[in-house]
Amino acid sequence: MNPSLELQLKTLPSEPGVYRYYDKNDQLLYVGKAKNLKKRVLSYFNKTLSGYRTRIMVGKINRLETTIVNSEYDALLLENNLIKEHQPFYNVMLKDDKTYPWICIKNEDFPRIFLTRTKIKDGSEYYGPYAKVRPAKILLDTIKHIYKLRTCNLNLAPAKIEEGKYKVCLEYHIKNCEGPCEGLESQEDYDEKIDAIRGIIKGDFRKAKEYLVNQMMKYATNLQFESAQIIKERLDALEDYQAKNTVVNPSIDDVDVFGMTSDETAAYVNFFKIRNGNIIQSFTTEIKKILEETDEEIMEQALVEIRQKFDSDSKEVLLPFHLGIEIPNVKLIVPKVGDKKRIVELSEKNAKEYRLEKLKQVQIVDPERHTNRIMAEMQKLLRMPVEPRHIEGFDNSNIQGTNPVSACVVFKDGKPSKADYRIFHPKTVEGPNDFATMEEVIYRRYKRMLDEGENLPQLIVIDGGKGQLSSAVKSLRLLGLYGKITIIGIAKRLEELFFPEDSIPLYLDKKSETLKILQRVRDEAHRFGVKHHRTRRKNSTIKSELEEIPGVGGKTIELLLSKLKSVKRIKESSLETLEEILGKSKAKIVYEFFNNK
């Protein structure tokens, strides 16, 4: 270790702040925040680090810098700004270089309203950004359907209108504009519409409804029923839009909601901005894990950065789990019941759906990365020392002990390797005894693999519960393999996973890819075993009928079946055909046996 770095570590302050690691070329490696700088930084150097990438990074550290701040939240803000500015190699980032659209209310007389991706500091109002263009367009279309707004870029200053400088255009004649350019609409009336539109964009529909109801009543009082009906249709359109966007109790106002799901390689964070029970912003992003970051660490960073991105100043934030930070003047709430709990669950659902969509894309574009992720997930969930790149599954098939077979299927990197499938015919077991059959087959399979020096699997999957699993474990103990290969049983009824010497089964999420692979191994072993069991049963039935022919032995039967394939064709064959296969004497016996019958 660099002597100056060693000295720095001894003199670190026990204050909240930000630390920065640099390599020997003075390249910034990592920016982190801490409640206690001394404890956090020393934790990288005073313990055995589990993560491979973390160990690599620590090996490169040549010097460090620290900045003390007043609180952990201030440290989080500074960390976030430094990461965005310098983009260190070992930091997670919301990798999102898109320019999102905003709804702009232009700073001008008789303001225009339109979508833009560029914010100009000219006093105009900008609402957004919108993570997707479509919801913003639907909102704008709804507004334009309800209100007649100008779309031209004329300078409608009062003096120019008074001069009679402009004439109404086609938009006026097709009733999309009220003609403010000729003074046919007052600035006061236009501003009243703009005020109601601001409310709609913010999720508050009260002013808009009040404006439309007043318009409708005015027309109805003046017996202008056609105009009143048009306003009623616009009011219906507004209520329809509100109904589609109201997801919780309207009393839930000015709230930010975060949901998250994660796996070994990435976290997926969803954000809702709620106003008057309406989702007015929705955004989901993927954040790659670099140094085995926890969900809490990623959520802290995402919370700050996403709220900055969407200009949110909500005083209440709903979360799926507790964080270790406090934000001044903001309540961080983990709801347990009610509407707030449901909206957090909806946010989590959106994060999960986004993850599934991304994984499907990765499976197509980068199948190797997809496989690596699944293998890492299986290793973690099944508590394995290594990834299960080679899996073998076993299943027994018989009917009341007759024609028993045991199937062994092989999966490599999560996919069937059919060339390696094997069928076993039990030799030492009589009658229907699944436990004894499993014990024999497991012993034979791995005794042979050991004798021939073949690569053993990392995972064995037994179709069945504790009984079959215990029988398989006996054989592994005899071979000295118990503890060297992970072995589990999977029961069909509740998809329970059983581990040796553990009475409590493991239940995986029904949508878990690990469970899906284990189910596929189990089902493939069952299919393969049943197929061979049926073939064996059919062949035994055929042979038993041919064995009734006096003077005909096993070799003659096999010769007939190899040439003619079935008993039916043997029965229907002419004497000449049989003579060509068996010779005159044997052919005569077979022909007379079936024809005399």
BATORPA-207796 format. One record per residue (C-alpha): residue in one letter; chain; x, y, z. Coordinates in steps of 0.5 Angstrom, whole numbers. Each point is the difference from the previous one (the first is absolute). Layout:
REM BATORPA-207796
residu, chaine, X, Y, Z
a, A, X, Y, Z;
...
***
This chain:
REM BATORPA-207796
residu, chaine, X, Y, Z
m, A, 0, 0, 0;
n, A, 2, 7, -2;
p, A, 3, 3, 7;
s, A, -3, 7, -1;
l, A, -7, -4, -1;
e, A, 1, -4, 6;
l, A, 2, 6, 4;
q, A, -7, 3, -3;
l, A, -4, -6, 3;
k, A, 3, 1, 7;
t, A, -3, 8, 0;
l, A, -7, -1, -3;
p, A, -5, 4, 3;
s, A, -6, -3, 3;
e, A, -5, 5, -3;
p, A, -5, -1, -6;
g, A, 3, 1, -6;
v, A, 2, -2, -7;
y, A, 6, -4, -2;
r, A, 4, -1, -7;
y, A, 5, -5, -2;
y, A, 5, 1, -5;
d, A, 5, -5, -3;
k, A, 8, 1, -2;
n, A, -2, 4, -6;
d, A, -4, 5, 4;
q, A, -7, -3, -3;
l, A, -6, 1, 4;
l, A, -2, -8, 1;
y, A, -6, 1, 5;
v, A, -4, 5, 4;
g, A, -4, -2, 6;
k, A, -4, 3, 6;
a, A, 0, -1, 7;
k, A, -3, 1, 7;
n, A, 7, -1, 3;
l, A, 6, 1, -5;
k, A, 5, -4, 5;
k, A, -4, -6, 1;
r, A, -3, 0, -8;
v, A, 7, 1, -3;
l, A, 4, -5, 5;
s, A, -5, -5, -2;
y, A, 3, -1, -7;
f, A, 7, -1, 3;
n, A, -1, -4, 7;
k, A, -5, -6, -2;
t, A, 0, -5, -5;
l, A, -4, 2, -6;
s, A, -5, -5, -3;
g, A, -1, 4, -7;
y, A, 5, -2, -5;
r, A, -1, 7, -4;
t, A, 1, 4, 7;
r, A, 7, -4, 2;
i, A, 2, 2, -7;
m, A, -2, 8, 1;
v, A, 3, 0, 7;
g, A, 7, -3, -3;
k, A, 0, 6, -5;
i, A, -1, 5, 6;
n, A, 6, 5, 0;
r, A, -3, 6, 4;
l, A, -6, 2, 3;
e, A, -4, 7, 1;
t, A, -5, 2, 5;
t, A, -5, 5, 0;
i, A, -4, 1, 7;
v, A, -7, 3, 0;
n, A, -6, 1, 5;
s, A, -4, -6, -1;
e, A, 0, -7, -4;
y, A, -6, 3, -5;
d, A, 5, 6, -2;
a, A, 6, -6, -1;
l, A, -5, -3, -4;
l, A, -2, 6, -4;
l, A, 8, 1, -1;
e, A, 1, -7, -2;
n, A, -5, 0, -5;
n, A, 2, 7, -3;
l, A, 8, -3, 0;
i, A, -3, -6, -4;
k, A, -3, 4, -5;
e, A, 5, 4, -1;
h, A, 6, -5, 0;
q, A, -3, -6, -2;
p, A, 5, -5, 4;
f, A, 1, -7, -3;
y, A, -3, -3, 7;
n, A, -6, 4, 1;
v, A, -7, -2, -2;
m, A, -3, 5, -4;
l, A, -7, 1, -3;
k, A, 2, -1, -7;
d, A, -5, 4, -3;
d, A, 2, 5, -6;
k, A, -7, 1, -3;
t, A, -2, 7, 0;
y, A, -7, -1, 2;
p, A, -6, 5, -2;
w, A, -3, 5, 4;
i, A, -7, 4, -1;
c, A, 1, 7, -1;
i, A, -5, 6, 2;
k, A, 4, 6, -4;
n, A, 1, 6, 3;
e, A, -4, 5, -5;
d, A, -6, 3, -1;
f, A, -6, -5, -1;
p, A, 5, -6, 2;
r, A, 1, -6, -5;
i, A, 1, -7, 3;
f, A, 4, -5, -3;
l, A, 5, -6, 1;
t, A, 8, 2, 0;
r, A, 6, -4, 2;
t, A, 4, 7, 1;
k, A, -1, 4, 6;
i, A, 1, 8, -1;
k, A, 1, 5, 5;
d, A, -5, 5, -2;
g, A, -5, 0, 5;
s, A, -4, -6, -3;
e, A, -3, -5, 4;
y, A, 2, -8, -1;
y, A, -3, -6, 3;
g, A, 3, -7, 0;
p, A, 5, -3, -2;
y, A, -5, -5, -3;
a, A, 4, -7, 0;
k, A, -4, -2, -6;
v, A, -3, 4, -6;
r, A, -6, -3, 0;
p, A, -3, 2, 6;
a, A, 2, 7, -1;
k, A, -4, 0, -7;
i, A, -6, -3, 3;
l, A, 0, 5, 5;
l, A, 1, 6, -5;
d, A, -5, -3, -5;
t, A, -5, 0, 6;
i, A, 1, 7, 2;
k, A, -1, 2, -7;
h, A, -6, -4, -1;
i, A, -3, 4, 6;
y, A, 3, 7, -1;
k, A, 1, 4, -6;
l, A, 7, 3, 0;
r, A, 4, 3, -6;
t, A, 5, -3, -3;
c, A, 3, 5, -4;
n, A, 7, 4, 2;
l, A, -3, 7, -1;
n, A, 2, 5, 5;
l, A, -7, 2, 3;
a, A, 2, 6, 3;
p, A, -6, 4, 2;
a, A, 3, 6, -4;
k, A, 0, -4, -6;
i, A, -7, -3, 0;
e, A, -2, 7, 1;
e, A, 3, 2, -6;
g, A, -4, -6, -4;
k, A, 7, -3, -2;
y, A, -3, -7, -1;
k, A, -5, -4, -3;
v, A, -3, -6, 3;
c, A, 2, -7, -4;
l, A, -3, -6, -1;
e, A, 1, -3, 7;
y, A, -5, 6, 2;
h, A, -5, -3, -6;
i, A, 0, -7, 2;
k, A, -1, 2, 7;
n, A, 7, -2, 3;
c, A, 1, 7, 2;
e, A, -4, 6, 3;
g, A, 4, 5, -4;
p, A, 4, 4, 5;
c, A, 4, 3, -6;
e, A, -6, 5, -2;
g, A, -2, 1, 8;
l, A, -6, -5, -1;
e, A, 2, -3, 7;
s, A, 2, 4, 6;
q, A, 7, -1, 3;
e, A, -4, -1, 7;
d, A, -4, -6, -3;
y, A, 6, -3, -3;
d, A, 4, 0, 6;
e, A, -6, -3, 4;
k, A, 1, -6, -5;
i, A, 8, 0, 1;
d, A, -1, 0, 8;
a, A, -5, -6, -1;
i, A, 5, -4, -4;
r, A, 5, 1, 5;
g, A, -4, -3, 5;
i, A, -1, -6, -5;
i, A, 7, -1, -1;
k, A, 2, 0, 7;
g, A, -6, -5, 1;
d, A, -5, 5, 3;
f, A, -6, 0, -4;
r, A, -5, 4, 4;
k, A, 1, 7, -3;
a, A, 0, -4, -7;
k, A, -7, -3, 2;
e, A, -2, 7, 3;
y, A, 1, 4, -6;
l, A, -3, -5, -5;
v, A, -6, -1, 5;
n, A, -1, 8, 0;
q, A, 1, 0, -8;
m, A, -6, -6, -1;
m, A, -5, 4, 5;
k, A, 1, 7, -4;
y, A, -1, -3, -6;
a, A, -6, -4, 2;
t, A, -3, 6, 4;
n, A, 1, 4, -7;
l, A, -4, -6, -3;
q, A, 6, -2, -4;
f, A, -1, -7, 1;
e, A, 5, -3, -6;
s, A, 6, 4, 3;
a, A, -2, -2, 7;
q, A, 0, -7, -3;
i, A, 7, 1, -3;
i, A, 3, 2, 7;
k, A, -4, -6, 3;
e, A, 4, -5, -4;
r, A, 7, 4, 2;
l, A, -2, -1, 7;
d, A, -1, -7, -1;
a, A, 7, -1, -4;
l, A, 3, 4, 6;
e, A, -4, -5, 5;
d, A, 2, -6, -4;
y, A, 8, 2, 0;
q, A, -1, 1, 8;
a, A, -3, -7, 1;
k, A, 6, -3, -4;
n, A, 5, 4, 4;
t, A, -3, -1, 7;
v, A, 4, -5, 3;
v, A, -1, 1, 8;
n, A, -5, 4, 4;
p, A, 0, 7, -2;
s, A, 2, 3, 7;
i, A, 7, -3, -1;
d, A, 3, 6, -3;
d, A, 7, 2, -2;
v, A, 4, -6, 2;
d, A, 6, -4, -3;
v, A, 0, -7, -1;
f, A, 6, -5, -1;
g, A, 0, -7, -1;
m, A, 5, -5, -1;
t, A, 2, -7, -2;
s, A, 7, -3, -1;
d, A, 4, -6, -2;
e, A, 8, -2, 0;
t, A, 2, 5, -5;
a, A, -5, 6, 0;
a, A, -5, 4, 3;
y, A, -7, 3, -3;
v, A, -3, 6, 3;
n, A, -7, 3, -1;
f, A, -2, 7, 1;
f, A, -7, 3, 1;
k, A, -2, 7, 1;
i, A, -7, 0, 3;
r, A, -4, 6, 0;
n, A, -7, 0, 2;
g, A, 0, -8, -1;
n, A, 2, 1, -7;
i, A, 7, -3, -2;
i, A, 2, 6, -4;
q, A, 8, -3, -1;
s, A, 2, -7, -1;
f, A, 7, -2, -1;
t, A, 4, -6, 1;
t, A, 7, -2, -1;
e, A, 6, -5, 0;
i, A, 6, 1, 5;
k, A, 5, -5, -1;
k, A, 4, -3, 6;
i, A, 7, 1, 0;
l, A, 3, -1, 7;
e, A, -6, -4, 3;
e, A, -4, 6, 2;
t, A, -6, -1, 5;
d, A, -7, 1, -2;
e, A, 0, 6, 5;
e, A, 7, 3, -3;
i, A, -3, 0, -7;
m, A, -7, 3, 3;
e, A, 3, 5, 3;
q, A, 4, 3, -6;
a, A, -6, -1, -4;
l, A, -5, 3, 4;
v, A, 5, 7, 0;
e, A, 1, -1, -8;
i, A, -7, -1, -2;
r, A, -3, 5, 4;
q, A, 5, 5, -3;
k, A, -1, -2, -7;
f, A, -8, 1, 1;
d, A, 1, 6, 4;
s, A, -4, -3, 6;
d, A, -1, 4, 6;
s, A, -5, -5, 4;
k, A, 0, 0, 7;
e, A, -2, -7, 0;
v, A, 4, -6, -3;
l, A, -3, -7, 1;
l, A, 5, -6, 0;
p, A, 0, -7, 0;
f, A, 5, -1, 5;
h, A, 4, 5, 5;
l, A, 6, 4, -2;
g, A, 5, 2, 5;
i, A, 0, 7, -2;
e, A, -4, 6, 2;
i, A, -2, 5, -5;
p, A, -2, 7, 3;
n, A, -7, 2, 0;
v, A, -2, -6, -4;
k, A, -3, -6, 3;
l, A, 2, -7, -2;
i, A, -6, -5, 1;
v, A, 0, -7, 0;
p, A, -8, -2, -1;
k, A, -2, -6, 3;
v, A, -8, 0, -2;
g, A, -5, 4, -4;
d, A, 1, 4, -6;
k, A, 7, 2, 1;
k, A, 2, -7, 1;
r, A, -4, -2, -7;
i, A, 4, 6, -4;
v, A, 7, -2, 3;
e, A, -2, -8, -2;
l, A, -2, 3, -7;
s, A, 6, 4, -1;
e, A, 4, -7, 2;
k, A, -4, -3, -5;
n, A, 2, 5, -6;
a, A, 7, -2, 2;
k, A, -1, -7, 0;
e, A, -3, 0, -7;
y, A, 6, 5, -2;
r, A, 5, -5, 2;
l, A, -4, -6, -4;
e, A, 0, 4, -6;
k, A, 7, 2, 0;
l, A, 2, -8, 2;
k, A, -4, -2, -6;
q, A, 4, 5, -4;
v, A, 7, -2, 3;
q, A, -2, -7, -2;
i, A, -1, 1, -7;
v, A, 6, 5, -1;
d, A, 5, -3, 5;
p, A, -1, -7, 2;
e, A, 6, -1, 4;
r, A, -1, 6, 4;
h, A, -7, -3, 1;
t, A, 3, -7, 2;
n, A, 5, 3, 5;
r, A, -5, 4, 4;
i, A, -5, -6, 1;
m, A, 6, -5, 2;
a, A, 2, 6, 5;
e, A, -7, 0, 2;
m, A, -1, -7, 1;
q, A, 7, -1, 4;
k, A, -3, 5, 5;
l, A, -7, -2, 1;
l, A, 2, -8, 0;
r, A, 6, 2, 5;
m, A, 5, -3, -4;
p, A, 7, 1, 0;
v, A, 1, 0, -7;
e, A, -5, 2, -6;
p, A, -4, -6, -3;
r, A, 3, 0, -7;
h, A, -1, -8, 0;
i, A, -7, -2, 3;
e, A, -2, -8, 0;
g, A, -7, -2, 1;
f, A, -3, -7, 2;
d, A, -7, -3, 0;
n, A, -3, -7, 0;
s, A, -6, -3, -4;
n, A, -3, -6, 1;
i, A, -7, -3, 0;
q, A, -1, -4, 7;
g, A, 7, -2, -1;
t, A, 0, -3, -7;
n, A, 5, 3, -6;
p, A, 3, 5, 5;
v, A, 5, 5, -3;
s, A, 4, 6, 3;
a, A, 1, 6, -4;
c, A, 6, 4, 1;
v, A, 0, 7, -4;
v, A, 6, 5, 0;
f, A, -1, 7, -1;
k, A, 7, 5, -2;
d, A, -1, 7, 1;
g, A, -7, 0, 2;
k, A, -2, -4, -7;
p, A, -1, -7, -1;
s, A, 6, -4, -3;
k, A, -4, -6, -3;
a, A, 6, -4, -2;
d, A, 2, -1, 7;
y, A, -7, -3, 2;
r, A, 0, -7, 3;
i, A, -5, -5, 2;
f, A, 1, -5, 5;
h, A, -3, -7, 1;
p, A, 0, -2, 8;
k, A, 4, -6, 1;
t, A, -1, -2, 7;
v, A, -7, 3, 2;
e, A, -6, -4, -1;
g, A, -7, 2, 1;
p, A, -2, 8, 0;
n, A, 5, 3, 5;
d, A, 2, 7, -2;
f, A, 5, 1, 5;
a, A, 4, -6, -1;
t, A, 0, 1, -7;
m, A, 2, 7, 1;
e, A, 6, -2, 4;
e, A, 2, -5, -5;
v, A, 0, 5, -6;
i, A, 4, 5, 4;
y, A, 5, -5, 2;
r, A, 1, -3, -7;
r, A, 0, 7, -4;
y, A, 5, 4, 4;
k, A, 4, -7, 2;
r, A, 1, 0, -8;
m, A, 2, 7, -1;
l, A, 5, 0, 6;
d, A, 3, -7, -3;
e, A, 1, 4, -7;
g, A, 2, 6, 2;
e, A, -6, 4, -2;
n, A, -2, 7, 2;
l, A, -5, 0, 6;
p, A, -6, 4, 0;
q, A, 0, 6, 5;
l, A, -8, -1, 1;
i, A, -4, -6, 0;
v, A, -8, 0, 0;
i, A, -4, -5, 3;
d, A, -7, -1, -2;
g, A, -4, -1, 6;
g, A, 0, 2, 8;
k, A, 5, -2, 6;
g, A, -1, -7, -1;
q, A, 3, 0, -7;
l, A, 5, 5, 2;
s, A, 3, -4, 6;
s, A, 1, -6, -5;
a, A, 4, 4, -5;
v, A, 4, 3, 6;
k, A, 2, -7, 3;
s, A, 3, -2, -7;
l, A, 4, 6, 0;
r, A, 2, -1, 7;
l, A, 3, -7, -2;
l, A, 3, 3, -6;
g, A, 4, 6, 4;
l, A, -4, 5, -4;
y, A, -5, 3, 5;
g, A, 2, 7, 2;
k, A, 4, 1, -7;
i, A, -7, 0, -4;
t, A, -6, 4, 2;
i, A, -6, -5, 0;
i, A, -7, 2, 0;
g, A, -7, -3, 0;
i, A, -6, 4, -4;
a, A, -7, -3, 2;
k, A, -6, 2, -5;
r, A, -6, 2, 4;
l, A, 3, 6, 3;
e, A, 7, 1, -4;
e, A, 3, -1, 7;
l, A, 8, -1, 0;
f, A, 3, -5, 5;
f, A, 7, 1, 2;
p, A, 4, -6, 4;
e, A, -1, 1, 7;
d, A, -5, 5, 0;
s, A, -7, -1, 2;
i, A, -2, 7, -2;
p, A, -1, 0, -8;
l, A, 1, 6, -4;
y, A, -5, 4, -4;
l, A, 2, 4, -6;
d, A, -4, 5, -3;
k, A, -4, -3, -6;
k, A, 3, 5, -5;
s, A, 7, -2, 2;
e, A, 4, -2, -6;
t, A, 4, -4, 5;
l, A, -6, -4, 2;
k, A, -2, 0, -8;
i, A, 6, -4, -1;
l, A, 0, -5, 5;
q, A, -8, -1, -2;
r, A, 3, -1, -7;
v, A, 5, -5, 2;
r, A, -5, -4, 4;
d, A, -5, 0, -5;
e, A, 5, -2, -6;
a, A, 3, -6, 5;
h, A, -8, -2, 1;
r, A, -1, 1, -8;
f, A, 6, -4, -2;
g, A, -1, -6, 5;
v, A, -8, -1, -2;
k, A, 2, 0, -7;
h, A, 5, -6, 1;
h, A, -4, -3, 5;
r, A, -6, 0, -5;
t, A, 5, -3, -5;
r, A, 2, -5, 4;
r, A, -7, -2, 2;
k, A, -2, -1, -7;
n, A, 6, -4, -2;
s, A, -1, -5, 6;
t, A, -7, -1, -3;
i, A, 2, -1, -7;
k, A, 5, -5, 2;
s, A, -4, -4, 5;
e, A, -5, -1, -6;
l, A, 6, -2, -4;
e, A, 2, -5, 5;
e, A, -6, -4, 0;
i, A, 2, -3, -7;
p, A, 3, -7, 2;
g, A, 7, -1, -3;
v, A, 2, 8, 0;
g, A, 5, 3, 4;
g, A, 2, 7, 2;
k, A, 5, 1, -6;
t, A, -5, -2, -5;
i, A, -5, 5, 3;
e, A, 5, 6, 0;
l, A, 2, -2, -7;
l, A, -8, 0, -2;
l, A, -1, 7, 3;
s, A, 6, 3, -3;
k, A, -2, -2, -7;
l, A, -8, 1, 1;
k, A, 0, 5, 6;
s, A, -7, -3, 3;
v, A, -4, -6, 2;
k, A, -5, 3, -5;
r, A, 4, -1, -6;
i, A, 3, -6, 2;
k, A, -7, -3, 0;
e, A, -2, 3, -7;
s, A, 7, -3, -3;
s, A, 0, -5, -5;
l, A, 3, -7, 0;
e, A, 5, 3, -5;
t, A, 2, 6, 4;
l, A, 1, -4, 6;
e, A, 5, -5, -3;
e, A, 4, 6, -3;
i, A, 1, 2, 7;
l, A, 0, -6, 4;
g, A, 1, -6, -4;
k, A, -5, -6, -2;
s, A, -1, -3, 6;
k, A, 0, 6, 5;
a, A, -5, 3, -5;
k, A, -5, -5, 0;
i, A, 0, -1, 7;
v, A, -2, 8, 1;
y, A, -4, 0, -6;
e, A, -5, -6, 2;
f, A, 0, 3, 7;
f, A, -3, 6, -2;
n, A, -4, -3, -6;
n, A, -3, -6, 4;
k, A, -2, 5, 6;
***
